[in-house]
Amino acid sequence: MYARKSLAVSLIISLTIIILGGCHAPSKPEIEWSNQWGNISGNILEDGYVAANGNTVCYMGLNEAAEALYSLSETGEITLISRKAAYNLNIVDNQVYFTNGLPGSICRIDIDGTNFKTLVRGEYRNLFVSQSHMAYMQGSSLVVSDLAGEHTTAIASNVRRFLPFDDTFLFITGNMEAGGLYQINPDGTEQECLFDRPIICLCSNSEAIYFSVSNDVTTFGASGGSVYQLNKERKVMQLPTEMECWDMNATDEHIFFRNQSEQGALYRMNLDGSNMICLLRENCTNIHVMGNSLVFRIVTTGKGVDAGYYVMGQDGNDLRLLDSQTVPS
């Protein structure tokens, strides 16, 4: 079992290079949209249980008996924000937006734990929040609304996951056995198919999106797969890897992923698919990027490591449990 060291040390170091500009907000002809979303696409698509803004990190104490939402300041001060389960975390100014479950109602609370409000009751997921609008999944529909959760518009149907990118939304349809990758404007116009094979997962950084497919969806992990890059000019390029990549998350330097071809080992590669490195040979999933760190789940107890949520450096060093109990009082 790895030592339960201070979570604060790892995350505070990460705060010095946190970049939240990975996803550009979509524009709508008659409405001025914000150019900043409250979390990066890879984190939201992996359930969004960590987020950062300036010198503050918000995270779920997922290894605790009762889920709770915390903030971690630059000085290492831990604050309990809410006892509610909070996923799809977005930090916008001094407020945290989240879904109270997976899926769950859309809620908002100040970072200091005051002024809690349920904005939209129901079952929602894949929540992106900007300084002017929200976009989220309601069933299989992609919905946009204002920050109060009002004036809603469903702009696409048969959607499995989506992300904002380069003034549009990109989304995947159907399931892993059928579907493709599509682009649509925030007002629901000009829907276009960009890739007509079933997509396993997708993510983005500031310059491109990345998505993966399986060679044979009837034998996941056994037959390998492919990873593609789609740049802002909508040019698709296949990366030189034959691994089946799940739970992908991209920075402006690397792509992190669960290697389904190797029982979920956590890998890192360059954006062009080169320099493939295995960071951890455990059954890993829900990979989040937080500054210099990765936050992820180890699904099953492995070689001296209990199942749970962990934080680790992007170089594979300093593995720690993720919960408030790891932080000294």
C-alpha positions in Angstrom: 0.0 0.0 0.0 1.4 3.4 -0.9 1.9 5.9 1.9 -1.0 8.3 2.4 0.9 11.5 2.1 -0.3 15.0 1.9 -2.6 15.7 -1.0 -1.9 19.4 -0.5 1.8 19.2 -1.6 1.0 17.6 -4.9 -1.9 19.8 -5.8 -0.3 23.0 -4.6 2.7 22.4 -6.9 0.2 21.8 -9.7 -1.5 25.1 -9.2 1.5 27.0 -10.6 0.8 25.8 -14.1 -2.9 25.2 -14.3 -4.3 26.1 -17.6 -8.1 26.2 -18.2 -8.0 27.4 -21.7 -8.3 23.9 -23.3 -11.8 24.4 -24.6 -12.9 27.5 -26.4 -16.5 28.6 -25.9 -18.9 28.5 -28.8 -20.3 31.6 -30.4 -23.9 32.2 -31.2 -24.9 34.9 -33.8 -27.4 36.8 -31.6 -25.8 36.2 -28.2 -22.3 37.0 -27.0 -20.9 33.8 -25.6 -18.0 33.6 -23.1 -14.6 32.5 -24.3 -13.8 30.5 -21.2 -15.3 27.3 -19.8 -15.1 26.3 -16.2 -13.2 23.0 -16.7 -11.2 21.3 -19.4 -13.0 18.9 -21.8 -11.1 15.8 -20.7 -12.0 16.3 -17.1 -15.7 16.8 -17.8 -15.9 13.8 -20.1 -14.4 11.7 -17.3 -17.1 12.9 -14.8 -15.5 16.1 -13.7 -14.7 15.6 -10.1 -11.7 18.0 -10.0 -11.6 21.6 -11.3 -9.3 24.6 -10.9 -9.5 28.4 -11.3 -6.6 30.7 -10.4 -5.2 29.6 -7.0 -8.1 27.4 -6.0 -8.7 23.7 -6.6 -12.1 22.1 -6.0 -12.4 18.3 -5.7 -14.6 15.5 -4.4 -13.5 13.5 -1.4 -14.4 10.4 -3.2 -12.6 7.9 -0.8 -14.7 9.1 2.2 -17.7 7.4 3.7 -19.9 10.3 2.5 -19.0 12.2 -0.6 -18.3 15.9 0.0 -17.0 18.8 -2.0 -13.8 20.6 -0.9 -11.6 23.5 -2.0 -7.8 23.6 -1.7 -6.2 27.0 -1.6 -2.7 27.9 -2.7 -1.5 27.9 0.9 -2.9 24.4 1.5 -6.0 25.4 3.4 -8.8 22.9 3.0 -12.4 24.1 3.1 -15.5 22.0 3.1 -17.8 23.5 0.5 -20.8 21.1 0.5 -21.9 17.7 1.8 -23.6 17.1 -1.5 -22.2 14.8 -4.1 -20.8 17.0 -6.9 -19.7 15.9 -10.3 -19.1 17.8 -13.6 -17.4 20.5 -11.6 -17.0 23.9 -13.3 -15.5 26.9 -11.5 -16.7 30.3 -12.9 -15.4 33.3 -11.0 -16.1 32.5 -7.3 -18.8 30.0 -7.9 -18.9 26.2 -8.5 -21.4 24.7 -10.8 -22.0 20.9 -10.7 -24.4 18.1 -11.1 -25.7 16.5 -7.9 -25.0 13.0 -9.1 -24.3 11.1 -12.3 -26.7 12.2 -13.7 -28.2 14.8 -11.4 -29.7 18.2 -10.9 -27.6 21.2 -11.9 -26.5 23.2 -8.8 -24.4 26.2 -8.0 -22.6 27.3 -4.8 -20.0 29.9 -3.9 -16.5 28.6 -3.3 -16.8 29.6 0.4 -19.8 27.3 0.8 -22.5 29.9 0.8 -25.4 30.7 -1.5 -26.2 27.1 -2.6 -29.0 26.9 -5.3 -30.5 24.2 -7.4 -30.8 25.7 -10.8 -32.4 22.9 -12.8 -34.0 19.8 -11.2 -33.7 16.5 -13.1 -31.0 14.2 -14.5 -28.3 16.0 -16.4 -24.6 15.2 -17.2 -21.7 16.3 -19.4 -22.1 19.8 -18.0 -20.0 22.7 -19.4 -20.4 26.2 -17.8 -19.0 29.5 -19.1 -19.4 33.0 -17.8 -22.5 33.4 -19.9 -24.1 30.1 -20.8 -24.3 26.4 -19.9 -24.3 23.3 -22.2 -25.2 19.9 -20.9 -26.8 16.5 -21.8 -30.5 15.8 -21.0 -31.0 12.2 -21.9 -29.6 12.0 -25.4 -30.1 15.7 -26.3 -27.5 18.4 -26.2 -29.0 21.4 -24.5 -27.8 25.0 -24.1 -29.2 27.6 -21.6 -28.3 30.7 -19.7 -26.6 30.5 -16.4 -29.9 30.4 -14.5 -30.8 27.2 -16.4 -33.6 29.1 -18.3 -34.2 29.8 -22.0 -33.1 26.3 -22.9 -32.7 25.0 -26.4 -32.1 21.4 -27.5 -29.7 21.8 -30.5 -28.9 18.1 -31.2 -30.3 14.6 -30.6 -28.9 11.1 -30.4 -25.8 12.5 -28.6 -23.6 10.3 -26.4 -20.9 12.8 -25.4 -20.0 16.3 -26.5 -17.4 19.1 -26.0 -17.2 22.8 -27.0 -14.3 23.5 -29.4 -13.4 26.4 -31.7 -16.8 28.2 -31.5 -18.8 25.0 -32.2 -19.8 21.9 -30.4 -18.4 18.5 -31.4 -20.3 15.4 -30.4 -20.4 11.6 -30.8 -23.6 9.8 -31.6 -25.1 6.3 -31.0 -23.1 3.8 -29.0 -19.6 2.2 -29.4 -21.1 -0.2 -32.0 -22.5 2.6 -34.2 -22.3 6.3 -34.7 -19.8 9.0 -35.7 -18.3 12.4 -34.9 -20.3 15.5 -35.7 -20.0 19.3 -35.5 -22.8 21.7 -34.9 -23.1 25.5 -34.2 -24.4 26.6 -30.8 -27.7 27.7 -32.4 -28.3 24.2 -33.8 -27.4 25.0 -37.4 -24.9 23.5 -39.9 -24.7 20.0 -38.4 -21.9 18.1 -40.2 -20.5 14.6 -40.0 -16.7 14.8 -39.6 -15.9 11.0 -39.1 -18.3 8.2 -39.8 -16.9 5.4 -37.6 -18.0 4.6 -34.0 -16.1 6.6 -31.5 -14.9 5.2 -28.1 -13.9 8.5 -26.5 -12.8 12.1 -27.3 -11.1 15.1 -25.6 -9.4 18.3 -26.7 -6.6 20.7 -25.9 -6.3 24.3 -27.1 -5.4 23.3 -30.7 -7.1 20.1 -31.6 -9.4 17.3 -30.5 -8.4 13.6 -30.2 -10.7 10.6 -30.5 -10.2 6.9 -30.5 -11.9 3.9 -32.2 -11.6 0.1 -31.8 -10.6 -2.2 -34.5 -13.4 -4.6 -33.4 -16.1 -3.4 -31.0 -17.2 -7.0 -30.4 -13.8 -7.8 -28.7 -12.8 -4.6 -26.8 -9.1 -4.5 -25.9 -8.3 -7.7 -27.8 -7.8 -6.3 -31.3 -6.3 -2.9 -30.7 -7.5 0.4 -32.1 -6.6 3.8 -33.5 -6.3 7.4 -32.3 -7.0 10.4 -34.5 -6.3 14.1 -34.3 -8.7 16.7 -35.7 -7.3 20.2 -35.9 -9.0 23.5 -36.2 -8.9 23.3 -40.0 -10.9 20.0 -39.6 -8.1 17.9 -41.0 -8.1 14.4 -39.6 -4.7 12.7 -39.0 -4.2 9.1 -37.6 -1.6 8.8 -34.9 0.9 5.9 -35.1 -0.5 3.8 -32.3 -2.4 0.5 -32.4 -3.5 0.6 -28.7 -7.1 0.7 -27.8 -7.3 4.0 -25.9 -10.1 4.8 -23.4 -10.6 7.7 -20.9 -8.4 10.0 -22.9 -7.4 13.4 -21.6 -5.1 15.9 -23.5 -2.9 18.8 -22.4 -1.0 21.0 -24.8 1.9 18.6 -24.5 0.6 15.0 -23.9 -2.3 12.6 -24.2 -3.1 10.5 -21.2 -5.2 7.4 -21.5 -6.3 4.0 -20.2 -4.8 1.3 -22.4 -7.7 -1.1 -22.8 -5.2 -3.4 -24.6 -3.3 -3.9 -21.4 -6.0 -4.3 -18.8 -6.4 -0.6 -18.1 -2.7 0.5 -17.6 -2.3 4.3 -17.4 -0.2 5.6 -20.4 1.1 8.9 -21.7 2.1 9.8 -25.2 3.1 12.9 -27.2 0.4 14.7 -29.2 1.8 13.1 -32.4 1.5 9.6 -30.9 5.3 9.2 -30.2 7.2 8.5 -27.0 4.6 6.1 -25.5 5.2 5.6 -21.7 3.4 3.4 -19.2 3.0 5.5 -16.0 1.2 2.9 -13.9 0.3 -0.8 -14.4 -3.0 -0.9 -12.5 -6.6 -0.9 -13.7 -7.0 2.8 -14.1 -10.0 4.9 -15.3 -11.6 8.4 -15.1 -8.3 10.2 -15.8 -8.3 13.9 -14.9 -5.6 16.5 -15.5 -4.8 19.0 -12.8 -1.8 21.2 -13.5 1.3 18.9 -13.1 -0.8 16.1 -11.6 -3.2 13.4 -12.7 -6.3 12.4 -10.7 -7.8 9.1 -11.5 -9.5 6.0 -10.2 -7.9 2.6 -9.7 -10.8 0.2 -10.2 -9.6 -3.0 -8.6 -7.0 -3.6 -5.8 -3.8 -4.4 -7.5 -0.1 -4.8 -6.7 0.0 -3.3 -3.3 -2.5 -0.6 -4.2 -6.1 -0.5 -2.9 -9.0 0.5 -5.2 -9.9 4.2 -4.9 -9.2 7.6 -6.3 -5.6 8.8 -6.5 -3.4 11.8 -7.4 -0.1 11.3 -9.1 2.5 13.4 -11.0 2.3 13.4 -14.8 5.7 11.6 -14.8 4.2 8.6 -12.8 5.7 9.5 -9.5 4.3 10.3 -6.0 1.0 8.3 -6.0 -1.4 9.4 -3.2 -5.0 8.8 -2.2 -7.4 11.6 -3.0 -9.5 12.6 0.0 -9.5 15.2 2.8 -8.0 12.8 5.3 -4.6 12.8 3.5 -4.3 16.5 4.2 -2.8 17.4 7.7 -5.0 19.6 9.9 
